[in-house]
Amino acid sequence: MKIVDYRVTPIAFGDPPLRAAFGLHAPYALRTIVEVVSDDGLTGVSETHGGSAVVADLLAVRDLVVGRDPFQLAALEHTLYGSVPQTGNVATPWEGKLHSFPRTFGAIEVACLDLIGKALGRPVCDLLGGRVRDRVPFSAYLFYKHAGAGGEWGFECDPAAHGWAAARQAEALSAEALVEQAQAMVTAFGFKSLKLKGGVLPPEEEVRTVRLLRAAFGPDVPLRIDPNAAWSLETSVRWANELEGLLEYYEDPVAGKENMAALAQRISIPLATNMCCVSFADLPATIRLGSVQIILGDHHFWGGLRASVELARICRTWGLGLSMHSNSHLGISLSAMTHLAAAIPNLTYACDTHYPWQSEEIIVGGKLEFVDGALPVPTGPGLGVELDRTALQHLHEQHLRSGLDYRDDEREMQKIEPGWRYRVPQW
Ligand SMILES: [Mg+2]
Protein backbone atom coordinates (compact mmCIF):
# COMPACT_ATOMS: atom_id res chain seq x y z
CA MET A 1 0.00 0.00 0.00
CA LYS A 2 1.19 3.49 -0.82
CA ILE A 3 0.06 6.95 0.29
CA VAL A 4 -0.91 8.88 -2.85
CA ASP A 5 -2.52 11.95 -1.30
CA TYR A 6 -2.22 13.88 1.94
CA ARG A 7 -4.61 16.63 3.00
CA VAL A 8 -4.35 19.08 5.89
CA THR A 9 -7.46 21.13 6.70
CA PRO A 10 -7.66 23.72 9.48
CA ILE A 11 -11.08 23.92 11.15
CA ALA A 12 -12.82 25.95 13.86
CA PHE A 13 -15.82 24.98 16.00
CA GLY A 14 -17.83 26.83 18.61
CA ASP A 15 -16.29 26.76 22.10
CA PRO A 16 -17.91 28.24 25.23
CA PRO A 17 -16.20 31.07 27.17
CA LEU A 18 -14.40 28.72 29.56
CA ARG A 19 -11.89 30.13 32.02
CA ALA A 20 -8.47 28.79 32.98
CA ALA A 21 -5.32 30.28 34.47
CA PHE A 22 -4.28 31.25 30.93
CA GLY A 23 -7.37 33.43 30.42
CA LEU A 24 -10.49 32.73 28.40
CA HIS A 25 -11.39 30.34 25.59
CA ALA A 26 -12.12 32.17 22.30
CA PRO A 27 -15.60 31.74 20.69
CA TYR A 28 -14.01 29.17 18.38
CA ALA A 29 -11.51 26.41 19.12
CA LEU A 30 -9.03 25.57 16.36
CA ARG A 31 -8.13 22.05 15.24
CA THR A 32 -6.52 20.48 12.20
CA ILE A 33 -7.76 17.48 10.25
CA VAL A 34 -5.18 15.26 8.52
CA GLU A 35 -6.12 12.78 5.78
CA VAL A 36 -3.89 10.20 4.12
CA VAL A 37 -5.23 8.54 0.98
CA SER A 38 -3.92 5.17 -0.22
CA ASP A 39 -3.48 3.90 -3.76
CA ASP A 40 -6.30 1.44 -3.11
CA GLY A 41 -8.73 4.28 -2.44
CA LEU A 42 -8.89 4.19 1.38
CA THR A 43 -8.58 7.31 3.51
CA GLY A 44 -7.15 7.50 7.03
CA VAL A 45 -7.97 10.52 9.22
CA SER A 46 -6.72 12.17 12.37
CA GLU A 47 -7.34 15.32 14.36
CA THR A 48 -4.74 17.44 16.12
CA HIS A 49 -4.16 20.91 17.58
CA GLY A 50 -5.04 23.94 15.52
CA GLY A 51 -3.16 27.05 14.55
CA SER A 52 -0.96 28.26 11.77
CA ALA A 53 2.27 26.70 13.09
CA VAL A 54 0.60 23.30 13.37
CA VAL A 55 -0.61 23.51 9.79
CA ALA A 56 2.78 24.78 8.59
CA ASP A 57 4.56 21.81 10.23
CA LEU A 58 2.14 19.33 8.67
CA LEU A 59 2.42 20.88 5.22
CA ALA A 60 6.22 21.11 5.44
CA VAL A 61 6.54 17.31 5.56
CA ARG A 62 4.11 16.57 2.73
CA ASP A 63 6.78 15.25 0.37
CA LEU A 64 8.07 12.88 3.07
CA VAL A 65 4.61 11.37 3.54
CA VAL A 66 3.29 11.00 0.00
CA GLY A 67 4.67 7.90 -1.72
CA ARG A 68 5.31 6.00 1.55
CA ASP A 69 3.86 2.73 2.74
CA PRO A 70 1.68 3.68 5.76
CA PHE A 71 2.75 0.47 7.58
CA GLN A 72 6.35 1.72 7.72
CA LEU A 73 5.78 4.10 10.63
CA ALA A 74 9.17 3.64 12.30
CA ALA A 75 10.94 4.67 9.10
CA LEU A 76 8.59 7.58 8.62
CA GLU A 77 9.19 8.74 12.20
CA HIS A 78 12.95 8.43 11.74
CA THR A 79 12.82 10.39 8.50
CA LEU A 80 10.55 13.11 9.89
CA TYR A 81 12.62 13.58 13.03
CA GLY A 82 14.58 16.76 12.67
CA SER A 83 12.51 17.99 9.73
CA VAL A 84 10.29 20.04 12.02
CA PRO A 85 11.92 22.79 14.09
CA GLN A 86 11.68 22.46 17.88
CA THR A 87 10.84 25.83 19.38
CA GLY A 88 9.32 24.87 22.68
CA ASN A 89 7.07 22.90 24.91
CA VAL A 90 3.65 22.32 23.34
CA ALA A 91 1.75 22.11 26.61
CA THR A 92 1.57 25.88 26.89
CA PRO A 93 -1.50 28.01 26.29
CA TRP A 94 -0.05 29.21 23.04
CA GLU A 95 0.39 25.74 21.58
CA GLY A 96 -0.71 26.83 18.09
CA LYS A 97 2.26 29.23 17.82
CA LEU A 98 4.89 26.57 18.43
CA HIS A 99 6.45 24.05 16.12
CA SER A 100 6.64 20.47 17.29
CA PHE A 101 8.00 17.23 15.93
CA PRO A 102 6.02 14.84 18.18
CA ARG A 103 2.77 16.61 17.41
CA THR A 104 3.43 16.52 13.68
CA PHE A 105 4.41 12.87 13.61
CA GLY A 106 1.59 11.93 15.99
CA ALA A 107 -1.06 13.42 13.70
CA ILE A 108 0.30 11.58 10.68
CA GLU A 109 0.74 8.34 12.63
CA VAL A 110 -2.89 8.29 13.81
CA ALA A 111 -4.11 8.89 10.24
CA CYS A 112 -1.88 6.03 9.02
CA LEU A 113 -3.14 3.70 11.79
CA ASP A 114 -6.72 4.55 10.78
CA LEU A 115 -5.78 3.73 7.19
CA ILE A 116 -4.09 0.45 8.17
CA GLY A 117 -7.06 -0.53 10.32
CA LYS A 118 -9.42 0.13 7.43
CA ALA A 119 -7.23 -1.91 5.08
CA LEU A 120 -7.13 -4.84 7.52
CA GLY A 121 -10.71 -4.52 8.73
CA ARG A 122 -9.49 -4.21 12.35
CA PRO A 123 -9.97 -1.45 14.96
CA VAL A 124 -6.97 0.74 15.80
CA CYS A 125 -6.74 -0.67 19.35
CA ASP A 126 -5.93 -4.05 17.76
CA LEU A 127 -2.89 -2.42 16.13
CA LEU A 128 -1.70 -1.37 19.59
CA GLY A 129 -1.85 -4.84 21.09
CA GLY A 130 -5.61 -5.22 21.43
CA ARG A 131 -8.05 -4.02 24.04
CA VAL A 132 -7.90 -4.71 27.76
CA ARG A 133 -11.26 -2.98 28.31
CA ASP A 134 -14.42 -2.56 26.23
CA ARG A 135 -15.38 0.80 27.64
CA VAL A 136 -13.21 3.75 28.59
CA PRO A 137 -14.32 5.91 31.55
CA PHE A 138 -14.01 9.68 31.20
CA SER A 139 -14.28 12.36 33.89
CA ALA A 140 -16.62 15.37 34.04
CA TYR A 141 -14.42 18.35 33.17
CA LEU A 142 -15.81 21.32 35.10
CA PHE A 143 -14.98 24.92 34.26
CA TYR A 144 -15.63 28.30 35.75
CA LYS A 145 -17.10 30.16 32.82
CA HIS A 146 -18.86 33.22 31.55
CA ALA A 147 -22.39 33.07 30.16
CA GLY A 148 -22.73 31.81 26.60
CA ALA A 149 -21.96 28.78 24.47
CA GLY A 150 -19.39 30.33 22.14
CA GLY A 151 -19.49 30.11 18.35
CA GLU A 152 -21.77 32.59 16.68
CA TRP A 153 -23.71 32.96 19.93
CA GLY A 154 -20.61 34.21 21.73
CA PHE A 155 -21.62 35.34 25.23
CA GLU A 156 -25.34 35.17 24.44
CA CYS A 157 -27.59 32.39 25.71
CA ASP A 158 -30.33 30.51 23.92
CA PRO A 159 -33.36 30.89 26.19
CA ALA A 160 -34.96 27.77 24.66
CA ALA A 161 -32.10 25.50 25.80
CA HIS A 162 -32.74 23.00 28.57
CA GLY A 163 -30.88 20.23 30.38
CA TRP A 164 -27.14 20.10 29.71
CA ALA A 165 -27.52 22.52 26.76
CA ALA A 166 -28.75 25.15 29.23
CA ALA A 167 -26.07 24.35 31.81
CA ARG A 168 -23.40 24.46 29.10
CA GLN A 169 -24.17 28.10 28.39
CA ALA A 170 -24.89 29.20 31.97
CA GLU A 171 -22.46 31.46 33.81
CA ALA A 172 -20.51 29.62 36.51
CA LEU A 173 -18.23 31.90 38.46
CA SER A 174 -18.90 30.70 42.01
CA ALA A 175 -18.67 27.44 43.96
CA GLU A 176 -22.46 27.06 43.99
CA ALA A 177 -22.78 27.59 40.23
CA LEU A 178 -20.00 25.09 39.60
CA VAL A 179 -21.84 22.42 41.61
CA GLU A 180 -24.96 23.05 39.50
CA GLN A 181 -22.86 22.66 36.36
CA ALA A 182 -21.43 19.39 37.72
CA GLN A 183 -24.88 18.02 38.51
CA ALA A 184 -26.13 18.83 35.00
CA MET A 185 -23.08 17.27 33.35
CA VAL A 186 -23.21 14.12 35.47
CA THR A 187 -26.96 13.76 34.86
CA ALA A 188 -26.43 14.08 31.10
CA PHE A 189 -23.35 11.85 30.69
CA GLY A 190 -23.13 9.70 33.80
CA PHE A 191 -19.52 10.58 34.62
CA LYS A 192 -18.21 8.89 37.77
CA SER A 193 -15.33 11.25 38.54
CA LEU A 194 -14.98 15.03 38.52
CA LYS A 195 -12.17 17.34 37.47
CA LEU A 196 -12.24 21.04 38.33
CA LYS A 197 -10.24 23.43 36.16
CA GLY A 198 -8.79 25.82 38.73
CA GLY A 199 -6.38 28.73 38.72
CA VAL A 200 -9.26 31.11 37.94
CA LEU A 201 -10.84 32.33 41.18
CA PRO A 202 -8.97 32.98 44.44
CA PRO A 203 -7.79 29.63 45.89
CA GLU A 204 -10.16 29.82 48.87
CA GLU A 205 -13.17 29.91 46.50
CA GLU A 206 -11.81 27.01 44.44
CA VAL A 207 -11.15 24.93 47.56
CA ARG A 208 -14.68 25.80 48.73
CA THR A 209 -15.89 24.49 45.36
CA VAL A 210 -14.09 21.18 45.96
CA ARG A 211 -15.71 20.91 49.39
CA LEU A 212 -19.17 21.60 47.95
CA LEU A 213 -18.59 19.04 45.19
CA ARG A 214 -17.58 16.48 47.80
CA ALA A 215 -20.70 17.26 49.84
CA ALA A 216 -22.95 17.07 46.77
CA PHE A 217 -21.52 13.88 45.23
CA GLY A 218 -20.44 11.95 48.33
CA PRO A 219 -17.21 10.20 49.27
CA ASP A 220 -17.03 7.73 46.36
CA VAL A 221 -16.66 10.17 43.45
CA PRO A 222 -12.97 10.92 42.75
CA LEU A 223 -12.21 14.67 42.60
CA ARG A 224 -9.29 16.48 41.00
CA ILE A 225 -8.31 20.13 40.79
CA ASP A 226 -5.99 21.58 38.15
CA PRO A 227 -4.85 25.16 38.84
CA ASN A 228 -2.49 25.07 35.81
CA ALA A 229 0.50 26.29 37.85
CA ALA A 230 -1.30 29.47 38.94
CA TRP A 231 -0.38 28.90 42.59
CA SER A 232 2.96 29.51 44.27
CA LEU A 233 4.67 26.72 46.20
CA GLU A 234 3.54 28.17 49.53
CA THR A 235 -0.05 28.62 48.27
CA SER A 236 -0.02 25.03 46.99
CA VAL A 237 1.18 23.70 50.37
CA ARG A 238 -1.31 25.78 52.33
CA TRP A 239 -4.33 24.65 50.31
CA ALA A 240 -3.13 21.06 50.12
CA ASN A 241 -3.61 20.95 53.88
CA GLU A 242 -7.26 21.91 53.33
CA LEU A 243 -7.68 19.45 50.44
CA GLU A 244 -6.23 16.46 52.28
CA GLY A 245 -8.59 13.50 51.99
CA LEU A 246 -10.71 15.18 49.32
CA LEU A 247 -8.66 14.68 46.16
CA GLU A 248 -7.80 11.77 43.91
CA TYR A 249 -4.90 13.88 42.63
CA TYR A 250 -3.62 17.46 42.71
CA GLU A 251 -2.77 18.48 39.15
CA ASP A 252 -0.09 21.07 38.41
CA PRO A 253 -0.80 23.48 41.27
CA VAL A 254 2.70 24.96 40.92
CA ALA A 255 5.01 25.48 37.94
CA GLY A 256 8.07 23.40 37.13
CA LYS A 257 9.57 20.03 38.00
CA GLU A 258 11.58 21.44 40.93
CA ASN A 259 8.63 23.15 42.58
CA MET A 260 6.42 20.10 42.07
CA ALA A 261 9.14 17.94 43.65
CA ALA A 262 9.44 20.33 46.60
CA LEU A 263 5.66 20.23 47.02
CA ALA A 264 5.66 16.43 46.87
CA GLN A 265 8.05 16.41 49.87
CA ARG A 266 5.65 18.45 51.94
CA ILE A 267 2.20 16.97 51.21
CA SER A 268 0.66 13.52 50.91
CA ILE A 269 -1.88 14.11 48.08
CA PRO A 270 -0.62 12.50 44.83
CA LEU A 271 0.61 15.06 42.30
CA ALA A 272 -0.19 14.85 38.59
CA THR A 273 1.03 16.79 35.58
CA ASN A 274 0.49 17.65 31.97
CA MET A 275 2.67 20.75 32.30
CA CYS A 276 6.06 19.93 33.84
CA CYS A 277 6.48 16.62 32.01
CA VAL A 278 5.17 16.73 28.45
CA SER A 279 7.77 14.82 26.46
CA PHE A 280 10.17 11.87 26.73
CA ALA A 281 12.97 14.40 27.24
CA ASP A 282 11.23 15.53 30.44
CA LEU A 283 11.03 12.05 31.95
CA PRO A 284 14.56 11.57 33.37
CA ALA A 285 14.48 14.74 35.46
CA THR A 286 10.84 14.22 36.47
CA ILE A 287 11.64 10.74 37.76
CA ARG A 288 14.96 11.74 39.35
CA LEU A 289 13.38 14.66 41.21
CA GLY A 290 10.20 12.81 42.15
CA SER A 291 8.09 15.67 40.77
CA VAL A 292 4.85 13.74 40.34
CA GLN A 293 3.13 10.43 41.01
CA ILE A 294 0.88 10.57 37.92
CA ILE A 295 1.52 11.68 34.35
CA LEU A 296 -1.31 12.80 32.11
CA GLY A 297 -0.39 11.51 28.68
CA ASP A 298 -1.80 12.98 25.46
CA HIS A 299 -1.07 11.32 22.12
CA HIS A 300 -1.43 14.68 20.37
CA PHE A 301 1.81 15.96 21.86
CA TRP A 302 3.61 12.82 23.06
CA GLY A 303 4.12 11.65 19.48
CA GLY A 304 1.09 9.52 18.67
CA LEU A 305 -0.52 6.30 19.87
CA ARG A 306 2.51 4.01 19.76
CA ALA A 307 4.62 6.56 21.66
CA SER A 308 1.83 6.79 24.23
CA VAL A 309 1.93 3.02 24.73
CA GLU A 310 5.69 3.38 25.30
CA LEU A 311 5.00 6.12 27.84
CA ALA A 312 2.63 3.75 29.64
CA ARG A 313 5.38 1.11 29.92
CA ILE A 314 7.81 3.69 31.31
CA CYS A 315 5.20 4.78 33.86
CA ARG A 316 4.69 1.16 34.91
CA THR A 317 8.43 0.58 35.15
CA TRP A 318 8.94 3.58 37.42
CA GLY A 319 5.78 3.14 39.50
CA LEU A 320 4.06 6.20 38.08
CA GLY A 321 0.32 6.41 37.52
CA LEU A 322 -1.05 7.30 34.11
CA SER A 323 -4.03 9.44 33.23
CA MET A 324 -5.00 11.30 30.04
CA HIS A 325 -5.03 15.01 29.21
CA SER A 326 -7.41 16.75 26.80
CA ASN A 327 -7.82 19.98 24.85
CA SER A 328 -11.01 21.16 23.12
CA HIS A 329 -11.59 18.48 20.49
CA LEU A 330 -14.07 16.65 18.28
CA GLY A 331 -14.93 13.00 17.68
CA ILE A 332 -11.88 11.93 15.69
CA SER A 333 -9.62 12.78 18.61
CA LEU A 334 -12.08 11.24 21.08
CA SER A 335 -12.09 8.00 19.13
CA ALA A 336 -8.28 7.89 19.01
CA MET A 337 -8.10 8.59 22.76
CA THR A 338 -10.58 5.78 23.40
CA HIS A 339 -8.67 3.22 21.30
CA LEU A 340 -5.47 4.20 23.08
CA ALA A 341 -6.99 3.97 26.55
CA ALA A 342 -8.53 0.60 25.64
CA ALA A 343 -5.06 -0.79 24.86
CA ILE A 344 -3.21 0.41 27.98
CA PRO A 345 -3.69 -1.79 31.08
CA ASN A 346 -2.19 0.73 33.51
CA LEU A 347 -4.30 3.68 32.38
CA THR A 348 -6.44 3.33 35.47
CA TYR A 349 -7.80 6.85 35.89
CA ALA A 350 -10.85 8.24 34.08
CA CYS A 351 -9.58 10.25 31.10
CA ASP A 352 -10.07 13.98 30.66
CA THR A 353 -12.22 15.21 27.80
CA HIS A 354 -13.62 18.59 26.78
CA TYR A 355 -16.07 16.81 24.46
CA PRO A 356 -19.36 17.67 26.28
CA TRP A 357 -18.53 21.38 25.87
CA GLN A 358 -18.66 21.21 22.06
CA SER A 359 -21.90 20.95 20.10
CA GLU A 360 -20.51 20.67 16.56
CA GLU A 361 -19.07 17.51 15.02
CA ILE A 362 -17.03 16.44 12.06
CA ILE A 363 -17.91 12.74 11.95
CA VAL A 364 -20.81 11.05 10.22
CA GLY A 365 -23.67 10.36 12.61
CA GLY A 366 -22.97 13.27 14.95
CA LYS A 367 -21.52 13.20 18.42
CA LEU A 368 -20.32 10.01 20.06
CA GLU A 369 -22.37 9.06 23.10
CA PHE A 370 -21.11 8.35 26.59
CA VAL A 371 -22.84 5.52 28.41
CA ASP A 372 -22.65 5.78 32.22
CA GLY A 373 -19.67 8.11 31.91
CA ALA A 374 -17.73 5.85 29.57
CA LEU A 375 -17.31 5.51 25.84
CA PRO A 376 -17.71 2.04 24.32
CA VAL A 377 -14.56 1.25 22.32
CA PRO A 378 -15.48 1.62 18.62
CA THR A 379 -15.53 -1.75 16.89
CA GLY A 380 -15.43 -0.69 13.23
CA PRO A 381 -12.25 -0.71 11.12
CA GLY A 382 -9.62 1.90 11.93
CA LEU A 383 -10.75 4.58 14.37
CA GLY A 384 -14.33 3.48 13.72
CA VAL A 385 -15.45 6.95 12.68
CA GLU A 386 -16.00 8.49 9.27
CA LEU A 387 -15.20 12.04 8.27
CA ASP A 388 -18.31 14.06 7.37
CA ARG A 389 -17.16 16.02 4.31
CA THR A 390 -20.00 18.56 4.50
CA ALA A 391 -19.11 19.29 8.12
CA LEU A 392 -15.41 19.49 7.23
CA GLN A 393 -16.13 22.13 4.62
CA HIS A 394 -18.40 24.07 6.99
CA LEU A 395 -15.88 24.01 9.86
CA HIS A 396 -13.07 24.98 7.49
CA GLU A 397 -15.05 28.01 6.27
CA GLN A 398 -15.79 28.82 9.90
CA HIS A 399 -12.04 28.78 10.54
CA LEU A 400 -11.47 31.25 7.72
CA ARG A 401 -14.22 33.54 9.05
CA SER A 402 -13.02 33.30 12.68
CA GLY A 403 -9.89 35.34 11.98
CA LEU A 404 -8.02 33.22 14.55
CA ASP A 405 -4.62 31.78 13.71
CA TYR A 406 -3.58 30.35 17.06
CA ARG A 407 -4.99 29.88 20.54
CA ASP A 408 -4.42 32.90 22.76
CA ASP A 409 -6.52 32.84 25.94
CA GLU A 410 -4.82 35.96 27.31
CA ARG A 411 -5.89 38.01 24.26
CA GLU A 412 -9.49 36.78 24.70
CA MET A 413 -9.48 37.60 28.40
CA GLN A 414 -8.26 41.12 27.69
CA LYS A 415 -11.33 41.71 25.53
CA ILE A 416 -13.55 41.49 28.61
CA GLU A 417 -11.00 42.62 31.21
CA PRO A 418 -8.51 45.09 29.68
CA GLY A 419 -5.04 44.81 31.15
CA TRP A 420 -5.54 41.22 32.40
CA ARG A 421 -2.23 39.36 32.29
CA TYR A 422 -1.33 35.68 32.41
CA ARG A 423 1.06 35.34 35.34
CA VAL A 424 2.79 32.41 37.00
CA PRO A 425 2.07 32.32 39.86
CA GLN A 426 -1.14 34.31 40.04
CA TRP A 427 -1.62 33.51 43.73
MG1 LIG B 1 -3.82 19.92 33.32
Residues whose N, C-alpha, C, O or C-beta is under 5 A from the ligand:
A	BS01	MG	D226 N274
